[in-house]
Amino acid sequence: MGREFFVVDRIEGKAIVLESYNGEIIVIEEGKVNKLPNEGDVLIKDNDFFYIDKDETIKRKEKIKNITKGIWA
């Protein structure tokens, strides 16, 4: 099984709402993450624990920036 990637949709108290790349929504407790993420961060699931993937987060934000470039200009 390959690595599973999730994007932080929002944080509600001690709950972190994640969306998988296929649209599945899951909610985890902040204790299941190596450090508290920000909205939009990409997390990798390893067993039942999640890690922030800084490189994938940067790639995702750059992709969104390029897609939206010129929309509001």
Phi and psi in radians as a Rosetta constraint file:
Dihedral C 1 N 2 CA 2 C 2 CIRCULARHARMONIC -1.348 0.35
Dihedral N 2 CA 2 C 2 N 3 CIRCULARHARMONIC 3.048 0.35
Dihedral C 2 N 3 CA 3 C 3 CIRCULARHARMONIC -1.195 0.35
Dihedral N 3 CA 3 C 3 N 4 CIRCULARHARMONIC 2.500 0.35
Dihedral C 3 N 4 CA 4 C 4 CIRCULARHARMONIC -1.772 0.35
Dihedral N 4 CA 4 C 4 N 5 CIRCULARHARMONIC 2.277 0.35
Dihedral C 4 N 5 CA 5 C 5 CIRCULARHARMONIC -1.908 0.35
Dihedral N 5 CA 5 C 5 N 6 CIRCULARHARMONIC 2.472 0.35
Dihedral C 5 N 6 CA 6 C 6 CIRCULARHARMONIC -2.362 0.35
Dihedral N 6 CA 6 C 6 N 7 CIRCULARHARMONIC 2.632 0.35
Dihedral C 6 N 7 CA 7 C 7 CIRCULARHARMONIC -1.939 0.35
Dihedral N 7 CA 7 C 7 N 8 CIRCULARHARMONIC 2.369 0.35
Dihedral C 7 N 8 CA 8 C 8 CIRCULARHARMONIC -1.252 0.35
Dihedral N 8 CA 8 C 8 N 9 CIRCULARHARMONIC 1.995 0.35
Dihedral C 8 N 9 CA 9 C 9 CIRCULARHARMONIC -1.400 0.35
Dihedral N 9 CA 9 C 9 N 10 CIRCULARHARMONIC -0.848 0.35
Dihedral C 9 N 10 CA 10 C 10 CIRCULARHARMONIC -2.884 0.35
Dihedral N 10 CA 10 C 10 N 11 CIRCULARHARMONIC 2.868 0.35
Dihedral C 10 N 11 CA 11 C 11 CIRCULARHARMONIC -2.098 0.35
Dihedral N 11 CA 11 C 11 N 12 CIRCULARHARMONIC 2.206 0.35
Dihedral C 11 N 12 CA 12 C 12 CIRCULARHARMONIC -2.160 0.35
Dihedral N 12 CA 12 C 12 N 13 CIRCULARHARMONIC 1.649 0.35
Dihedral C 12 N 13 CA 13 C 13 CIRCULARHARMONIC 1.158 0.35
Dihedral N 13 CA 13 C 13 N 14 CIRCULARHARMONIC -2.114 0.35
Dihedral C 13 N 14 CA 14 C 14 CIRCULARHARMONIC -1.662 0.35
Dihedral N 14 CA 14 C 14 N 15 CIRCULARHARMONIC 0.084 0.35
Dihedral C 14 N 15 CA 15 C 15 CIRCULARHARMONIC -1.763 0.35
Dihedral N 15 CA 15 C 15 N 16 CIRCULARHARMONIC 2.417 0.35
Dihedral C 15 N 16 CA 16 C 16 CIRCULARHARMONIC -2.027 0.35
Dihedral N 16 CA 16 C 16 N 17 CIRCULARHARMONIC 2.123 0.35
Dihedral C 16 N 17 CA 17 C 17 CIRCULARHARMONIC -1.641 0.35
Dihedral N 17 CA 17 C 17 N 18 CIRCULARHARMONIC 2.121 0.35
Dihedral C 17 N 18 CA 18 C 18 CIRCULARHARMONIC -2.009 0.35
Dihedral N 18 CA 18 C 18 N 19 CIRCULARHARMONIC 2.630 0.35
Dihedral C 18 N 19 CA 19 C 19 CIRCULARHARMONIC -2.169 0.35
Dihedral N 19 CA 19 C 19 N 20 CIRCULARHARMONIC 2.255 0.35
Dihedral C 19 N 20 CA 20 C 20 CIRCULARHARMONIC -1.345 0.35
Dihedral N 20 CA 20 C 20 N 21 CIRCULARHARMONIC 2.925 0.35
Dihedral C 20 N 21 CA 21 C 21 CIRCULARHARMONIC -1.179 0.35
Dihedral N 21 CA 21 C 21 N 22 CIRCULARHARMONIC -0.253 0.35
Dihedral C 21 N 22 CA 22 C 22 CIRCULARHARMONIC -1.754 0.35
Dihedral N 22 CA 22 C 22 N 23 CIRCULARHARMONIC 0.142 0.35
Dihedral C 22 N 23 CA 23 C 23 CIRCULARHARMONIC 1.696 0.35
Dihedral N 23 CA 23 C 23 N 24 CIRCULARHARMONIC -0.045 0.35
Dihedral C 23 N 24 CA 24 C 24 CIRCULARHARMONIC -1.229 0.35
Dihedral N 24 CA 24 C 24 N 25 CIRCULARHARMONIC 2.361 0.35
Dihedral C 24 N 25 CA 25 C 25 CIRCULARHARMONIC -1.819 0.35
Dihedral N 25 CA 25 C 25 N 26 CIRCULARHARMONIC 2.265 0.35
Dihedral C 25 N 26 CA 26 C 26 CIRCULARHARMONIC -2.311 0.35
Dihedral N 26 CA 26 C 26 N 27 CIRCULARHARMONIC 2.727 0.35
Dihedral C 26 N 27 CA 27 C 27 CIRCULARHARMONIC -2.115 0.35
Dihedral N 27 CA 27 C 27 N 28 CIRCULARHARMONIC 2.266 0.35
Dihedral C 27 N 28 CA 28 C 28 CIRCULARHARMONIC -2.172 0.35
Dihedral N 28 CA 28 C 28 N 29 CIRCULARHARMONIC 2.817 0.35
Dihedral C 28 N 29 CA 29 C 29 CIRCULARHARMONIC -1.513 0.35
Dihedral N 29 CA 29 C 29 N 30 CIRCULARHARMONIC 2.639 0.35
Dihedral C 29 N 30 CA 30 C 30 CIRCULARHARMONIC -1.060 0.35
Dihedral N 30 CA 30 C 30 N 31 CIRCULARHARMONIC -0.379 0.35
Dihedral C 30 N 31 CA 31 C 31 CIRCULARHARMONIC -1.220 0.35
Dihedral N 31 CA 31 C 31 N 32 CIRCULARHARMONIC -0.161 0.35
Dihedral C 31 N 32 CA 32 C 32 CIRCULARHARMONIC -1.617 0.35
Dihedral N 32 CA 32 C 32 N 33 CIRCULARHARMONIC 0.109 0.35
Dihedral C 32 N 33 CA 33 C 33 CIRCULARHARMONIC -2.112 0.35
Dihedral N 33 CA 33 C 33 N 34 CIRCULARHARMONIC 2.512 0.35
Dihedral C 33 N 34 CA 34 C 34 CIRCULARHARMONIC -1.120 0.35
Dihedral N 34 CA 34 C 34 N 35 CIRCULARHARMONIC -0.518 0.35
Dihedral C 34 N 35 CA 35 C 35 CIRCULARHARMONIC -2.736 0.35
Dihedral N 35 CA 35 C 35 N 36 CIRCULARHARMONIC 2.760 0.35
Dihedral C 35 N 36 CA 36 C 36 CIRCULARHARMONIC -1.108 0.35
Dihedral N 36 CA 36 C 36 N 37 CIRCULARHARMONIC 2.124 0.35
Dihedral C 36 N 37 CA 37 C 37 CIRCULARHARMONIC -1.487 0.35
Dihedral N 37 CA 37 C 37 N 38 CIRCULARHARMONIC 3.019 0.35
Dihedral C 37 N 38 CA 38 C 38 CIRCULARHARMONIC -1.875 0.35
Dihedral N 38 CA 38 C 38 N 39 CIRCULARHARMONIC 2.802 0.35
Dihedral C 38 N 39 CA 39 C 39 CIRCULARHARMONIC -1.016 0.35
Dihedral N 39 CA 39 C 39 N 40 CIRCULARHARMONIC 2.387 0.35
Dihedral C 39 N 40 CA 40 C 40 CIRCULARHARMONIC 1.598 0.35
Dihedral N 40 CA 40 C 40 N 41 CIRCULARHARMONIC -0.212 0.35
Dihedral C 40 N 41 CA 41 C 41 CIRCULARHARMONIC -1.181 0.35
Dihedral N 41 CA 41 C 41 N 42 CIRCULARHARMONIC 2.595 0.35
Dihedral C 41 N 42 CA 42 C 42 CIRCULARHARMONIC -1.700 0.35
Dihedral N 42 CA 42 C 42 N 43 CIRCULARHARMONIC 2.286 0.35
Dihedral C 42 N 43 CA 43 C 43 CIRCULARHARMONIC -2.000 0.35
Dihedral N 43 CA 43 C 43 N 44 CIRCULARHARMONIC 2.559 0.35
Dihedral C 43 N 44 CA 44 C 44 CIRCULARHARMONIC -1.897 0.35
Dihedral N 44 CA 44 C 44 N 45 CIRCULARHARMONIC 2.332 0.35
Dihedral C 44 N 45 CA 45 C 45 CIRCULARHARMONIC -1.614 0.35
Dihedral N 45 CA 45 C 45 N 46 CIRCULARHARMONIC 2.226 0.35
Dihedral C 45 N 46 CA 46 C 46 CIRCULARHARMONIC -2.244 0.35
Dihedral N 46 CA 46 C 46 N 47 CIRCULARHARMONIC 1.900 0.35
Dihedral C 46 N 47 CA 47 C 47 CIRCULARHARMONIC 1.022 0.35
Dihedral N 47 CA 47 C 47 N 48 CIRCULARHARMONIC -2.103 0.35
Dihedral C 47 N 48 CA 48 C 48 CIRCULARHARMONIC -1.912 0.35
Dihedral N 48 CA 48 C 48 N 49 CIRCULARHARMONIC 0.413 0.35
Dihedral C 48 N 49 CA 49 C 49 CIRCULARHARMONIC -2.156 0.35
Dihedral N 49 CA 49 C 49 N 50 CIRCULARHARMONIC 2.637 0.35
Dihedral C 49 N 50 CA 50 C 50 CIRCULARHARMONIC -2.104 0.35
Dihedral N 50 CA 50 C 50 N 51 CIRCULARHARMONIC 2.475 0.35
Dihedral C 50 N 51 CA 51 C 51 CIRCULARHARMONIC -2.203 0.35
Dihedral N 51 CA 51 C 51 N 52 CIRCULARHARMONIC 2.460 0.35
Dihedral C 51 N 52 CA 52 C 52 CIRCULARHARMONIC -1.267 0.35
Dihedral N 52 CA 52 C 52 N 53 CIRCULARHARMONIC 2.274 0.35
Dihedral C 52 N 53 CA 53 C 53 CIRCULARHARMONIC -1.810 0.35
Dihedral N 53 CA 53 C 53 N 54 CIRCULARHARMONIC 1.700 0.35
Dihedral C 53 N 54 CA 54 C 54 CIRCULARHARMONIC -1.087 0.35
Dihedral N 54 CA 54 C 54 N 55 CIRCULARHARMONIC -0.751 0.35
Dihedral C 54 N 55 CA 55 C 55 CIRCULARHARMONIC -1.104 0.35
Dihedral N 55 CA 55 C 55 N 56 CIRCULARHARMONIC -0.793 0.35
Dihedral C 55 N 56 CA 56 C 56 CIRCULARHARMONIC -1.163 0.35
Dihedral N 56 CA 56 C 56 N 57 CIRCULARHARMONIC -0.618 0.35
Dihedral C 56 N 57 CA 57 C 57 CIRCULARHARMONIC -1.102 0.35
Dihedral N 57 CA 57 C 57 N 58 CIRCULARHARMONIC -0.782 0.35
Dihedral C 57 N 58 CA 58 C 58 CIRCULARHARMONIC -1.103 0.35
Dihedral N 58 CA 58 C 58 N 59 CIRCULARHARMONIC -0.782 0.35
Dihedral C 58 N 59 CA 59 C 59 CIRCULARHARMONIC -1.027 0.35
Dihedral N 59 CA 59 C 59 N 60 CIRCULARHARMONIC -0.782 0.35
Dihedral C 59 N 60 CA 60 C 60 CIRCULARHARMONIC -1.106 0.35
Dihedral N 60 CA 60 C 60 N 61 CIRCULARHARMONIC -0.789 0.35
Dihedral C 60 N 61 CA 61 C 61 CIRCULARHARMONIC -1.138 0.35
Dihedral N 61 CA 61 C 61 N 62 CIRCULARHARMONIC -0.658 0.35
Dihedral C 61 N 62 CA 62 C 62 CIRCULARHARMONIC -1.149 0.35
Dihedral N 62 CA 62 C 62 N 63 CIRCULARHARMONIC -0.716 0.35
Dihedral C 62 N 63 CA 63 C 63 CIRCULARHARMONIC -1.078 0.35
Dihedral N 63 CA 63 C 63 N 64 CIRCULARHARMONIC -0.780 0.35
Dihedral C 63 N 64 CA 64 C 64 CIRCULARHARMONIC -1.122 0.35
Dihedral N 64 CA 64 C 64 N 65 CIRCULARHARMONIC -0.724 0.35
Dihedral C 64 N 65 CA 65 C 65 CIRCULARHARMONIC -1.051 0.35
Dihedral N 65 CA 65 C 65 N 66 CIRCULARHARMONIC -0.759 0.35
Dihedral C 65 N 66 CA 66 C 66 CIRCULARHARMONIC -1.184 0.35
Dihedral N 66 CA 66 C 66 N 67 CIRCULARHARMONIC -0.658 0.35
Dihedral C 66 N 67 CA 67 C 67 CIRCULARHARMONIC -1.160 0.35
Dihedral N 67 CA 67 C 67 N 68 CIRCULARHARMONIC -0.701 0.35
Dihedral C 67 N 68 CA 68 C 68 CIRCULARHARMONIC -1.558 0.35
Dihedral N 68 CA 68 C 68 N 69 CIRCULARHARMONIC -0.074 0.35
Dihedral C 68 N 69 CA 69 C 69 CIRCULARHARMONIC -1.012 0.35
Dihedral N 69 CA 69 C 69 N 70 CIRCULARHARMONIC 2.219 0.35
Dihedral C 69 N 70 CA 70 C 70 CIRCULARHARMONIC 1.530 0.35
Dihedral N 70 CA 70 C 70 N 71 CIRCULARHARMONIC -0.147 0.35
Dihedral C 70 N 71 CA 71 C 71 CIRCULARHARMONIC -1.152 0.35
Dihedral N 71 CA 71 C 71 N 72 CIRCULARHARMONIC -0.719 0.35
Dihedral C 71 N 72 CA 72 C 72 CIRCULARHARMONIC -1.790 0.35
Dihedral N 72 CA 72 C 72 N 73 CIRCULARHARMONIC 0.168 0.35
